[in-house]
Amino acid sequence: MAPRRTTARDRSRRVLSQNFLADPAAVARMIRAVRPDPDDLLLEVGAGRGRLTRPLAARCGRLIAYEVDPAVLPELTAACAPLPNVEVRAADFLAAPPPAGPFSVAGNIPWSLTAAVVRWCLAAPGLRTATLLTQLDYARKRTGDHGRWSRLAVLTWPEYHWRLAGRVPRAAFRPVPGVDGGILRLERRTTPLVAPAALPAYRRMVELGFGGVGGSLAASLRAGHPRPRVDGALRAARIAPDTPVGLVWPEQWLVLFRLLHAPLSRRA
């Protein structure tokens, strides 16, 4: 049997990283993870044909659906026409300024743009939550599900809670991708775990720890702090000196910061 010829539409989907949700159970799982509030302003990234847009709109106050693909915009516009609280924007979400007030973000996002969408969300002052359907491996790496923690998750942990909110099998998408999907949930904390005035110092400590100086977390931290203080902080946080930096829990980083920056923490 001759292999199926790749069409222009297939190539466009690959460029745009389009994998549309086709399974009603997966749609319902995503809606449960978003948990939109009746008064929420919700931004949907990569609305596609509106498979998530309609049920999300039924549960939030106002929804702005972003979609850049002209091939699916007519179907999305038609699906949203009866929904008075939905505004369809044929625009690049990443180029849009964030709303002035509180809002949330949701979407089955283009997987090739996951890192850029996450950066946009973290930089938006009014963001409350972001619920993003990403590649499963990305969601697991960012939420410690592999047993390892990324630099980005640790850096932002005092302000954001990262959570794997569900898994979506590859068969739930059309076209079927090569890997499963994961629902990444980001929630801004009502009260940061580190005082705002101390956050820059916390980030510097994390960057130092992930910097790889000396080949271990202990050696990296000793580059910026007295050895006895580092060794005592590691013991208090139950971290062996040779522990790989990715295996250190966010909670342990907070203990390290309190002990290594105790005077700054008290002033803050």
N, C-alpha and C positions, 0 to 999 in steps of 0.2 A: 504494500500500500504506500502510495507516494505521500511524503510529509505535507501537511497543510501549509499553504503559502501564507506568509506573513503579510497582512494588509496594512494600508496606511493607518487605519484606525488602531490596529494592534500596536504599531510603532508609536503612535501618539499616546496610547495608554502607558506604554513603557516609559516614555519621556516624562509624562506627568505623574508616574508612580500610582496609577489608578487601579485600585482593587475594590470594587463596589461590594457592599454587603448585600447578600442575596438570601440569607437565612433569617426568617422571622424570629427564631429563638435568639440568634446573635444580636439582632436589633434590640430585642427586649432586654437582653443582658446589658447592652451598652446604655440604654435609657435608665435602667436601675442604677448603674454606676454613676451616671451624671447627677441624678437626684436634683433636677432643677426646681427652684423655688417659684411659686406663683408670681412673685414680685420681681424675679431676676431679669436682668438684661443678659442675654446669652449670645455669644458670638460663635457661629459654627464655621469651622475651617474645612474647606473642600466638601461642600454640600452635595455635589454630584447631582443625582436625579431627585434628591429630596427624601431618600428612604429614612434617614434619621430626622430630617427637618420637621416633617409632619408630627410625629409623636413628641418631639421636643417642644414644638410650638404649643402643643396642647397643655403643656405643663409649666410654661414660663410666662413672664409678663410680656417680654418683647424679645424677638430673635432677629439677628442680622446674619444672613447666610452668604458666605463668600464662596465664589466659584469662578475660576478663570477659563475653563474649557468651553468654548463656544458651541461645541457639539452637544453638550448636555444642558446648556442654559435654557433653551426653550422648554424642555421637559420640567426642569426645576421651577421655572417661572410659572408654568401652567399649574404645577402641583401646589404652589404657594399662593396662587391668585385668590382662593377662597379664604385665606388666613390673614385677617386684618392686622395681626401683631407681628407679621414677618416682612422683612425688607430683604430683597435679593440684591446683592452687589456683585456685578461682574468685575471683580477687582482682585488684586493680589493681597491676601490677608497680611503677608509679611511687610507690605508697604503701607499698611493702614496705621494711622495713629491710634493708640488705645483710647477708649472712652475716658472722659474726665471723672466719672463716678465709678462706683463699684460694679463689677461685671464678672461673668464666668465665661470660660471657653470650653467648647466640646467639638469633637469631630473624628471621623475616620480619615485621618490626615494622610497626605502623600508621604510615603515612608522615606523617600529620599530627602525630605525636608524636615524630618523629625527634630533634629538638633536645632535647626533654625527656628522652628515653631516653639520649642521649649525655651530657647533664649528669649524670644519675643515675650512669652508669657511671664518669665521671671523678671523681665525689665519693666513690666507694666505696673505702675503704682497701685492701680485700682483692682488688680486681679484678686478674686476670692478663691476660685477653684479652676483647675483645668483638667478635663477628662479626655484623654487622647488615645485613640486606637492606633497602636504602633506595632512594629515587629516585636514578637514576644521576647526575643533576646535583649532588645534595647530596654524594654520595660523591666525585665528581670535584673539587668545590670544596674539600673538606676535605683532599684528598690531593695537591693541586698538579697534578692531571692536566690542568687547563686552562692550566697555566703560571702560575697565580696561587695564592697561599697566603692562607688566612683568618687572622684574628686568633686564633681559638680554636686552630687547629692550631699556630701559632707559639708561643702562650702555653704550650701543654702539651708541645711537642716535647721538651724535656729529659727528661720522664718517660714520654712515650708516643710510639710509632712509629705514624703514620697511613699506611694503605696501601689502594689500590684492589685488591681480591683477585679481582675478576671482574665480568662483566656478565651480566645476565639479560634477555632480550628480553621486551617487553611481552606477547607472545603466550603466554608461559609461565604467565601468571596468569589466574585466573578470579575475578571478571569481569576483562576485559582493561582495564588502565589506559591512560591517555593517553600515558605515557612508559615507557621502559625502566627496569629496576632495576639497582642497583650494589651489590656486596658490599663493605661498608666494614669494614676490619679494624683494630682498635685493640689494640696490644700494650704492656703496661707494661714498661719497660726494667728489666733486672736491676740495673743501676747507672745512676743518672741522669747525664745529660751535663753537668749543672750541680750542684755540691755543694748538698745540701739547705739549708744555711744561707744560700746565695746566691740561692736560687730567688725569694724576694720581690723582691729587687733586679732580677733578670732580668725578672720580670713587669712591674715598674714601667717598665723601659726599653721593653719591647714596647708597653705601653699608651701611653707617651709617643710612640713612633714611629708608632703607628696613630692618634694623636689628631688629626692634620691641622693642627696649629699651623704657620702659615707657609706651608702649601700644598705642602710637600715633606718627605720623610723627613729630609733634612739639617736643614731649618729646625726640624722638630719636635724632633729630638734636641738641637739647639743651645739649645732652651728649658730644658734641664736639665743641659747639659754645656758646657764651654768650646769655642768654635768650632774652635781648632786641633786639639784632641783629637778632636772629631767628624770633621773633615775628614781627619785622618790615619787614623782607624779605617775610614772609608768607602773610602779608597784601598786600605788593606790587605785589605779584604773584597771588593775589585773591584766596588764599587757606585758608579755615577755619582750625583752629588748630586741630579739631577733624576729618579732612578728612582722610579716609583710604588711605594708601600709594599707592595702586594700581589705585586709581582714579586721581592721579596727572599726568597731561599731560607732555610729554617730554619737551614741550616748557616752562612749569612752572618750571621744574627742572633746565633749563638753566638760568631762571631769578633768582632762588634761588642761583645758583652757582655764578653768577655775583655779587650778593649782599653780600653773605657770604664770598666770596674770592676776593673781589674787588682789594686789593693790588696785589695779585698774578696775577690776570687777567691783570692788567695794566702792570706789569713787563713782562708778556708773550707777 
